[in-house]
């Protein structure tokens, strides 16, 4: 029985449109490891529409890859009879083209080439053969949907989407598959019989993000803390050493990518390109561009232009929950902790000040990922907006620095300044904190010189406790439940 797809509605609709079009289609699908790319294709086209599927094998020779093609071709079209190995990829694609031409059915045939970077190894001739297969044969037909897929996003973009050879501008569609949202994470866990409240689900999300393969390891009957302890700190936990494997599988030379991620993990408010170059060994040219682009396209980092700044002052920040959690907690855990199946280490750490600092930052990143849901809760989803963050470094000893967690610049001449706080009970705005919030708003207006109206919104898991200070200064708020809203 085919497992039901959770979420992914826009992606399924896009795939259906490509299948139903009356012409040849060429889709490039990419996204980080274990995010569910292969699962999406296999389940969307489960009813025999997946005509041919070939998966690349890591660190395999050209001969081994061609042997795999022969095996799959024989199993798919020849009742399991052994096919002689094609001499080249050109020969292999010629066999596939002849097979499709011999079909009487006019229904679209889905050809799925998975783990493309492993198939297209150096001097294999694969990309040249794929170029010929598409340009000189498949693109002229109306019954072919060619899907190429890979986890190495930077490779997919450089070698396929922006290919400078025969594949240049040949892609008819591209799709980047991202981890689940909170809503999709909750639905996925419930589909597996796991019933956790939204605070516990959020705690899991802050530690490992919405990566389906990680969420698949969550055990029924265990709390979020117990699952994190087992998966991240227990002996043989799936996430204990996932960090190094993750980057090694995505990038041929992983070291510079890891260096950037480590730098961003130490600088929660983000870093400019120049900042990153100063603390890493990246070159100032294309090497840095490739690394920064690869990390962002793979979903590890994000970028934004701070309110009132130019693109030269763009900030990059770490948005991958697991990477931050690993570098903050797992990497520095004592070895004797990681040698025990269940250590209770995380439950102990979750009562510490370090946990409070990490959870606040991690929740900020979750909110930034769910800015559309926040705009829905604030009633501004129909207004054109630009989201960013903002900070002011004091120029004198008398001044205080200011950080605005989320800035929503609206087309209706309003700027919503969002203050994000993570706590397990309604947040209490005291007299002192209210004064600090007013100071933030005044500093923002003075430094940015904006003439737009300024609204303050509080984003907290359990809402804001109603008191005189809250009534006077908070104009809007969003809660954790709002972050679980489904978006169109």
LUMSETOR-121881 format. One record per residue (C-alpha): z, x, y; residue in three letters. Coordinates in steps of 0.25 Angstrom, whole numbers, padded with zeros to 4 digits, always signed. Each point is the difference from the previous one (the first is absolute). Layout:
N
ZXYALA;...
END
This chain:
488
+0000+0000+0000UNK;-0004+0005+0014UNK;+0012+0003+0009UNK;+0000-0009+0012UNK;-0003+0007+0013UNK;+0011-0001+0011UNK;-0004+0000+0014UNK;-0013+0007+0004UNK;-0007-0013+0005UNK;-0008+0007+0010UNK;-0005+0010-0009UNK;-0003-0010-0011UNK;-0008-0008+0010UNK;-0008+0012+0004UNK;-0003+0003-0014UNK;-0005-0014-0003UNK;-0009+0001+0013UNK;-0006+0012-0005UNK;-0003-0005-0014UNK;-0006-0013+0005UNK;-0009+0007+0010UNK;-0015-0001-0003UNK;-0002+0015+0001UNK;+0005+0013-0005UNK;+0014+0005+0004UNK;+0006+0013+0000UNK;+0016+0000+0002UNK;+0009+0012+0003UNK;+0014-0003-0004UNK;+0011+0009+0003UNK;+0015+0001+0001UNK;+0012+0008-0004UNK;+0004+0003-0015UNK;+0006-0012-0007UNK;-0003-0010+0010UNK;-0008-0009-0009UNK;-0015+0003+0002UNK;-0004+0000-0014UNK;+0008-0013-0003UNK;-0006-0007+0011UNK;-0014+0002-0004UNK;+0003-0002-0015UNK;+0007-0013+0003UNK;-0010-0005+0010UNK;-0012+0002-0009UNK;+0008-0003-0013UNK;-0010-0011-0005UNK;-0011+0010-0005UNK;-0005+0002+0014UNK;+0005+0014-0001UNK;-0013+0005-0007UNK;+0003+0015-0001UNK;+0012+0008+0003UNK;+0002+0016+0000UNK;+0012+0007+0004UNK;+0001+0015+0004UNK;+0009+0009-0008UNK;+0008+0010+0008UNK;-0003+0015-0001UNK;-0011-0002-0011UNK;-0013+0007-0001UNK;-0014-0006+0002UNK;-0002-0001-0015UNK;+0013-0008-0002UNK;-0003-0010+0011UNK;-0014-0002-0006UNK;+0006-0002-0014UNK;+0009-0010+0006UNK;-0012-0007+0006UNK;-0007+0000-0013UNK;+0012-0006-0007UNK;+0002-0011+0010UNK;-0015-0003+0000UNK;+0000-0001-0015UNK;+0012-0009+0000UNK;-0005-0009+0011UNK;-0015-0002-0005UNK;-0001+0005-0014UNK;+0011-0006-0008UNK;+0008+0013+0000UNK;-0012+0008-0005UNK;+0001+0015+0004UNK;-0010+0004+0011UNK;-0005+0014+0002UNK;+0006+0007+0012UNK;-0010-0001+0012UNK;-0004+0014+0005UNK;+0003-0004+0015UNK;+0005-0011+0008UNK;-0014-0003+0004UNK;-0003-0003-0014UNK;+0013-0008-0001UNK;-0003-0009+0011UNK;-0014-0002-0005UNK;+0005-0005-0013UNK;+0009-0010+0008UNK;-0012-0004+0008UNK;-0008-0003-0012UNK;+0011-0008-0006UNK;+0001-0009+0012UNK;-0015-0002+0001UNK;+0000-0005-0014UNK;+0009-0011+0003UNK;-0006-0014+0001UNK;+0012-0005+0008UNK;-0001+0000+0015UNK;+0015+0000+0002UNK;+0005+0011+0008UNK;+0004+0012-0008UNK;+0013+0007+0005UNK;-0001+0015-0003UNK;+0014+0006+0003UNK;+0002+0016+0001UNK;+0014+0003+0001UNK;+0007+0013+0004UNK;-0013+0004+0006UNK;+0006+0014+0005UNK;+0002+0004-0014UNK;-0014-0004-0004UNK;-0006+0007+0011UNK;+0005+0014-0002UNK;-0006+0012+0006UNK;-0014+0003-0005UNK;+0000-0012-0009UNK;-0012-0006+0007UNK;+0007-0014+0000UNK;-0001-0004+0014UNK;-0015+0004+0000UNK;-0002-0008-0012UNK;+0007-0012+0006UNK;-0008+0001+0013UNK;-0013-0001-0008UNK;+0006-0011-0009UNK;+0003-0008+0013UNK;-0011+0003+0009UNK;-0012+0000-0009UNK;+0005-0011-0010UNK;+0012-0008+0002UNK;-0001-0003+0015UNK;-0014-0007-0003UNK;+0006-0010-0009UNK;+0008-0013+0003UNK;+0009+0001-0013UNK;+0008+0012+0002UNK;+0014+0002+0006UNK;+0003+0015-0001UNK;+0015+0003+0003UNK;+0005+0014+0001UNK;+0015+0003+0001UNK;+0009+0011+0002UNK;+0015+0003+0004UNK;-0004+0012+0009UNK;-0003-0007+0012UNK;-0005+0012+0009UNK;-0009+0004-0012UNK;-0006-0014-0001UNK;-0002-0001+0015UNK;-0006+0014+0002UNK;-0009+0000-0013UNK;-0004-0015-0001UNK;+0003-0008+0012UNK;-0005+0011+0010UNK;-0008+0007-0009UNK;-0011+0009+0007UNK;-0010+0000-0011UNK;-0007-0012-0007UNK;+0012-0009+0000UNK;+0001+0000+0015UNK;+0002-0014+0005UNK;-0003-0006-0014UNK;+0013-0006-0002UNK;+0000-0015+0003UNK;+0015-0002-0001UNK;+0013+0008+0000UNK;+0014-0004-0004UNK;+0013+0007+0002UNK;+0010-0006-0009UNK;+0014+0002+0006UNK;+0014-0002-0007UNK;+0006-0014+0000UNK;+0006-0007+0012UNK;+0015-0005-0002UNK;-0006-0014-0003UNK;-0009+0006-0011UNK;+0011+0008-0005UNK;+0010-0012-0001UNK;-0011-0008-0008UNK;-0003+0012-0009UNK;+0014+0001-0004UNK;+0002-0015-0002UNK;-0013+0000-0009UNK;+0008+0010-0009UNK;+0012-0009+0000UNK;+0008+0009+0010UNK;+0008-0008+0010UNK;+0006+0008+0011UNK;+0004-0005+0013UNK;-0008+0005+0012UNK;+0010+0010+0005UNK;+0000+0007-0014UNK;-0016-0001-0001UNK;+0000+0006+0014UNK;+0009+0012-0005UNK;-0010+0002-0011UNK;-0011+0000+0010UNK;+0006+0010+0009UNK;+0002+0010-0012UNK;-0013-0002-0007UNK;-0010-0008+0009UNK;-0009-0011-0006UNK;-0006+0009-0011UNK;-0003-0009-0012UNK;+0002+0011-0010UNK;+0014+0003+0005UNK;+0004-0015+0001UNK;-0004-0002-0014UNK;+0011+0009-0004UNK;+0011-0009+0006UNK;+0009-0006-0011UNK;+0005-0014+0000UNK;+0015-0002+0001UNK;+0002+0013+0008UNK;+0003+0000+0015UNK;-0009+0008+0010UNK;+0010+0011+0000UNK;+0000+0001-0015UNK;-0015+0001-0001UNK;-0001+0010+0011UNK;+0011+0008-0007UNK;-0007+0000-0013UNK;-0014+0002+0005UNK;+0003+0010+0011UNK;+0012+0008-0005UNK;+0001-0003-0015UNK;-0005+0009-0011UNK;-0015-0002-0002UNK;+0000-0009+0012UNK;-0015-0003+0003UNK;+0002+0003+0015UNK;+0009+0013-0002UNK;-0013+0009+0000UNK;-0010-0009+0004UNK;-0002+0006+0014UNK;-0007+0013-0004UNK;-0008-0007-0011UNK;-0005-0010+0011UNK;-0006+0010+0009UNK;-0005+0009-0010UNK;-0008-0012-0006UNK;-0006-0004+0013UNK;-0003+0013+0007UNK;-0007+0012-0006UNK;+0009+0009+0009UNK;+0012-0008+0002UNK;+0009+0010+0007UNK;-0005-0003+0015UNK;+0002-0015-0003UNK;+0014+0002-0005UNK;+0003+0009+0012UNK;-0004-0011+0010UNK;+0008-0010-0007UNK;+0012+0009+0000UNK;-0001+0002+0015UNK;-0002-0015+0003UNK;+0012-0003-0009UNK;+0009+0009+0009UNK;-0006-0006+0013UNK;+0003-0015-0002UNK;-0006-0004+0014UNK;-0013+0007-0003UNK;-0008+0012+0003UNK;-0012+0003+0008UNK;-0012+0008-0006UNK;+0005+0013+0008UNK;+0014-0002-0005UNK;-0005-0001-0015UNK;-0009+0013+0002UNK;+0012+0007+0006UNK;+0009-0002-0013UNK;-0010+0001-0011UNK;-0011+0010-0004UNK;-0012-0010+0003UNK;-0012+0005+0007UNK;-0003-0006+0014UNK;-0014-0004-0005UNK;-0005-0009-0011UNK;+0011+0004-0009UNK;+0010-0007+0008UNK;-0009-0012+0002UNK;-0003-0001-0015UNK;+0015+0000-0003UNK;+0005-0010+0010UNK;-0012-0009-0003UNK;+0003+0001-0015UNK;+0015-0003+0001UNK;-0003-0012+0009UNK;-0011-0006-0008UNK;+0009+0001-0013UNK;+0011-0007+0007UNK;+0010+0011+0001UNK;+0000+0001+0015UNK;-0004-0009+0012UNK;-0003+0003+0015UNK;+0001-0007+0013UNK;-0002+0003+0015UNK;+0014-0002+0007UNK;+0000-0011+0011UNK;-0006+0005+0013UNK;-0005+0013-0007UNK;-0014+0005-0003UNK;-0006+0004-0014UNK;+0003+0014+0003UNK;+0014-0003-0002UNK;-0001-0008-0013UNK;+0012+0001-0009UNK;-0001+0001-0015UNK;+0011-0005-0008UNK;+0004-0001-0015UNK;-0001-0014-0005UNK;+0001+0002-0015UNK;+0013-0005-0005UNK;+0001+0008-0013UNK;-0004+0013+0007UNK;+0011-0002+0010UNK;+0010-0004-0010UNK;-0003+0012-0009UNK;+0001+0010+0011UNK;+0013-0006+0005UNK;+0007-0003-0013UNK;-0006+0004-0013UNK;-0004+0014+0003UNK;+0014+0004+0005UNK;+0007-0007-0011UNK;+0009+0009-0009UNK;-0007+0004-0013UNK;+0012-0005-0008UNK;-0002-0014+0006UNK;-0015+0000-0005UNK;+0004+0004-0014UNK;+0007-0013-0003UNK;-0006-0013-0003UNK;+0009-0008+0009UNK;+0007+0008+0010UNK;+0005-0010+0011UNK;-0005+0010+0010UNK;-0007-0010+0009UNK;+0011-0010+0000UNK;+0009+0011+0005UNK;-0010+0005+0011UNK;-0003-0015+0005UNK;+0014+0000+0006UNK;-0002+0013+0008UNK;-0004+0002+0015UNK;-0013+0007-0005UNK;-0004-0013-0007UNK;+0002-0008+0013UNK;-0009+0010+0008UNK;-0011+0000-0011UNK;+0001-0016-0002UNK;-0002-0002+0015UNK;-0012+0009+0000UNK;-0006-0006-0013UNK;+0002-0014+0005UNK;-0008+0004+0013UNK;-0012+0004-0008UNK;+0001-0012-0009UNK;-0001-0008+0013UNK;-0011+0008+0006UNK;-0008-0003-0013UNK;+0003-0015+0002UNK;-0003-0001+0014UNK;-0010-0012-0002UNK;+0012-0008-0007UNK;+0009+0004+0012UNK;-0011-0005+0010UNK;+0000-0013-0008UNK;+0015-0002+0001UNK;-0001+0003+0015UNK;-0011-0011+0001UNK;-0010+0010+0006UNK;-0009+0002-0012UNK;-0012-0007+0007UNK;+0001+0010+0012UNK;-0007+0013+0000UNK;+0010+0011-0001UNK;+0001+0015-0002UNK;+0013+0006-0007UNK;+0006+0013+0003UNK;+0013+0007+0002UNK;+0006+0007+0013UNK;+0010+0010+0003UNK;+0005+0007+0012UNK;+0006+0014+0000UNK;+0011+0002+0011UNK;-0004+0009+0012UNK;+0014+0002+0005UNK;+0014+0001-0006UNK;+0003-0013+0007UNK;-0011-0008-0008UNK;+0000-0005-0014UNK;-0012+0000-0009UNK;-0006-0013-0004UNK;-0007-0005-0013UNK;-0007-0013-0001UNK;-0002-0002-0015UNK;-0012-0010+0001UNK;-0008-0003+0012UNK;-0010-0012+0000UNK;-0009+0001+0012UNK;-0006-0014+0001UNK;-0012-0006+0007UNK;+0008-0011+0007UNK;+0006+0011+0009UNK;+0013+0001-0008UNK;+0005+0012-0007UNK;+0010-0003-0011UNK;+0010+0011-0002UNK;+0006-0001-0014UNK;+0013+0006-0004UNK;+0002+0002-0015UNK;+0013+0000-0007UNK;+0003+0000-0015UNK;+0013-0006-0004UNK;+0005-0009-0011UNK;+0006-0011+0009UNK;-0004-0006+0014UNK;-0001+0010+0010UNK;+0011+0000+0011UNK;-0005+0003+0014UNK;+0012+0006+0008UNK;+0002+0001+0015UNK;-0003+0015-0001UNK;-0012-0002-0009UNK;-0005-0010+0009UNK;+0001+0009+0012UNK;-0007+0011-0008UNK;-0012-0010-0003UNK;-0001-0003+0015UNK;-0001+0015+0003UNK;-0011+0001-0010UNK;-0008-0011+0006UNK;+0002+0005+0014UNK;-0004+0014-0004UNK;-0012-0005-0007UNK;-0005-0007+0012UNK;+0003+0011+0010UNK;-0006+0011-0009UNK;-0013-0008-0004UNK;-0001-0007+0013UNK;-0005-0012-0007UNK;-0001-0013+0007UNK;+0000-0009-0012UNK;+0012-0008-0003UNK;+0010+0006-0010UNK;+0005-0008-0012UNK;+0011+0006-0009UNK;-0001-0004-0015UNK;+0011+0003-0010UNK;-0005+0003-0015UNK;+0011+0000-0009UNK;+0002-0004-0015UNK;+0010-0011+0002UNK;-0003-0004+0015UNK;+0009+0002+0012UNK;+0014-0007+0002UNK;-0001-0009+0011UNK;+0009+0004+0012UNK;-0001+0001+0015UNK;-0006+0014+0000UNK;-0011-0004-0010UNK;-0003-0013+0007UNK;-0002+0008+0013UNK;-0009+0011-0005UNK;-0007-0004-0013UNK;-0012-0009+0002UNK;-0005+0001-0014UNK;+0003+0004-0014UNK;-0005+0002-0013UNK;+0008+0001-0014UNK;-0003+0006-0013UNK;-0005-0013-0005UNK;-0011+0000+0010UNK;-0005+0014-0005UNK;-0002-0007-0013UNK;-0010-0010+0006UNK;-0014+0000-0006UNK;-0011+0003+0009UNK;-0014-0005-0001UNK;
END
